[in-house]
């Protein structure tokens, strides 16, 4: 990307093509999560895309390798895919937790109903015994 802007990325310390390149391993879901771009790398990619667009709009770039621009947008798409995957995993986890809480609520409601039945039965027996005691006196 240095040839695009004619400068180095010394102010964006954590960005390199090697560290930002997506490596896909279909067998391992955990590898997907561990190879995420850091927020600093994602910010650097966003900055590069913005600067590239501004330079193109201003006519400052006359020849740009299409593959370089496509690679940059590929990194951006990778960031978005990783974010989407992260949100999907979070949503799935929240859904499972909601189902667990609903199950616990159903159990608590059943227990509550059972306890109310026991309380009612106990109160009815208590009234019956009080009435029996009064009749005996």
Secondary structure, 3 states (H helix, E strand, C coil): CHHHHCCCCCCCCCCCHHHHCCCCCCCCHHHHHHCCCCHHHHHHHHHHHHHHHHHHHHCCCCCCCHHHHHHHHHHHHHHHHHHHHHHHHHHHHHHHHHHHHHHHHHHHHHHHHHHHHHHHHHHHHHHHHHHHHHHHC
